[in-house]
């Protein structure tokens, strides 16, 4: 019986080495070790053996069994490896071919700048306010300390619909509308992005363009606060090493008024083509809200002060992306838009 | 305002260069737009004397000249034929770049080296009046006394620099040299030395004329009218220095009298006008024009005046349009012997209206429009008297000064505390005192409170913050620190609507559409086609006719963009815009119109060829797919219905888009009949109301648990009539399948062999599932059969096994 066991075992081991498929391997395993397998059949016969022989034969069977199992595992691993290598050898693609196309659209550069500005000011606790693009003369001019026949009205060439209704020339009317809505709550802390319109069309002017207005009104607001907020904004928008400088200016709705220059993002202030050699680039207008405007908004200028600022989105987009002609932004040529 | 540095130096000490001064002024709030160096191009052009002229040995038309340029004698080869030995001429030395841009280099002409070039008028951009008469034939020949070796620019008095001031509307005072000098003095801490007539309230004493009265009939429009009578007038050209300064300021010299009036206007800011006294009959009236009254202005044009135009007239006829232009009938000519020189204050509004209406703008009207100092009228005439006597131009004999109204002298208080609070900078009383000293403002001070007397020329200062601005300007904005607002913490957050707009834009871009921004105004015809002619709002003064109305639809803008791109061979266009449309409810508008935000998309062409992907046609289903994507993302139950009476869209390829049973827009292919007009073929569009989408947008998600029991899938293909909408079949299936039929999807649509022409095959995949138990095959088979039979009955469908 011992011999019989050895014969079956050795034969199985021999066969095993020649098999080259996992299915065949499994079949052989069943044929020898399965319920109806040859080795199993031998084991069944063990009942006919004497008690002294049983443990010996049992041991032989078990030894053979574990040898076979081990061999199976080894062969099986060998085969797996072989198949893997075969698979890897045949599965090869040209990784330089372009991938499947997932078409992505592009956000208009103006939108991107507006959102960037919004996000910076949201982070500083500002709300976003909006107002109508078609405005009354009152909100667009009069309430902003620009009475009829004020010479400063000529700084802006307006599109009129009637004598009293026009396309807003600035986002500043949102200042008044917001104050009227919020008064007497404090603080007022908003930015107002939106479209504005002026009768002008050349490489640096478009009849429609975008502005972002800012307004903060509270007790004890100082010009230095304006400077702090705008420095913070400029660094987030144009880079951490930016500096700002204020220059006295004039806007009817602020007093004192200041133009805000930032150190040139191209040359860092040394002077270059972009900043026309000055090292500074004018990016926005600002100032302390004129007491009359605070009053028009419903607040008492003796109790609260405020600052306001306004910037042209297209100008910032042009600076940031190096766009030479503003009209490109509204020409909407796909070759232009798909760069952003 | 063009400021000559040479002139300015007479009025204030300037120890800065033109560029430095420009920076000082700009940083002080008087923006200098440009500094023009009049000597530019003359730097290396010197006066040379021609020592000898010989013919060029190898060229008939060239002459070789030896030229004494002061330090040395150089050779210049020239083709000019108007030169003689001993002539003094401008010689441009090697290295010059002339005013006309020509660069001079050492050059060899037929073997002889030329070390420079003689210049003509043209190269130096000079007027032909400069130099001897022979100059017209070629090289500019200077008078024989011109000093050899001197710079030609210096010789011609071109040393000057011009600062071009870009003045803000609050500083019209700086339209006067005297006030610019004051400003420079304030900003640099220097003292100005102005003519005594620029001081506050100087007195001019002359007899009152007996034969002339000023009658102001419109006191609202004319506050003051002063007239100076001058006799024994002698009209000649004004002296060179005066002409030079006027030219530097951009004013053409005419004769001594006109030049004096212009010079005084530039210096003092007060416009003046000289009438021929002998052409004035009777008194001078300042009155409104009679209807259709006519005046022939100085430029010889006959002008019909509107009834509210302010004019100067004598007893018989108009003499001048107040503040805008004189009349030809009272013009000063070379025969004039007696003058009336007007120095008046007219309403800025009235002058602006009139000058606009007549299309006449001048240095004088510009000053009136911006506002002048009514206190300066007589003082300026004092300065006129001084110059008339100095130039021997005549004899001032009488003065009439009619005053109707003078603005009050203003006192404005300024608190040190308030200044520090507004500016956010600690300031000492002494610093503010110094600022007021530098401004030369009078003041009284007590316990940190200043009471400041505002000079009459600074009409812009009316309240405390105006003075605070002066303080900030003079101490310099750089002194102000950077701080942050001290108040309560505020939360920065977009409103739900703002956030939705942003998400919608993102979703569309991620679907492969490019965002465009088009003008809010468009052609009336295009807007009428796609929007509502009844509601579109016309502009009174559009930039161009094709931008004449406010849009009531975004579609024309998108079609324009697409057509432009296709014409430029960007053939595959998939774009969208989120923007306002504007709806007027009445004509003309009495109240603000409704602004309705919309989202619109357009696609034409297809995705480009790709080795892996099949090109996707930009058709109805492409855009519908994008809208369905939005519907899923934002939980919007959009449904699509067959439109009624559609002339703009392809009747077979268009849908109205509904949300909660309300039509909120459309989706579809443009009607083929419009293709030629727009230059686009097979273009698909959608336009939806933003507010409706926002209103129905899913607010929050309620999560459902994942079913624990397995689903059973069945496919079902049926053949139905071609016109049967797939959606009708699917709805019916859902109804028949009940709640166990969890999902129905269509996975194939087939037309063609062996299906008859008027029918189509639709293949569906149905998913059955229970949330409570495992379904048996038998149960599902029964249910599936019921669905099939129902469909067969309802749509006369055949089961396609």
Interface residues (C-beta under 8 A of the other chain):
Chain A: X97 X98 X99 X100 X101 X102 X103 X104 X105 X106 X107 X108 X110 X111 X115 X118 X121 X122 X123 X124 X125 X126 X127 X128 X130 X132 X133 X134 X135 X136 X149 X150 X151 X152 X154 X155 X159 X160 X161 X162 X165 X167 X186 X187 X189 X195 X197 X199 X200 X201 X207 X208 X216 X218 X219 X220 X221 X222 X223 X224 X225 X227 X228 X229 X231 X232 X245 X246 X247 X248 X249 X250 X252 X255 X256 X257 X258 X288 X290 X291 X305 X329 X330 X331 X332 X333 X334 X335 X337 X338
Chain B: X26 X27 X28 X29 X31 X168 X169 X170 X171 X172 X348 X349 X352 X369 X370 X371 X421 X422 X423 X424 X425 X463 X465 X466 X468 X469 X472 X473 X477 X478 X480 X481 X482 X483 X484 X485 X486 X487 X488 X489 X490 X491 X492 X493 X494 X495 X498 X502 X505 X506 X508 X509 X510 X511 X512 X513 X514 X515 X516 X517 X518 X519 X520 X521 X537 X538 X539 X540 X541 X542 X543 X547 X550 X561 X564 X565 X568 X570 X573 X574 X575 X576 X580 X582 X588 X589 X590 X592 X593 X595 X607 X610 X611 X612 X613
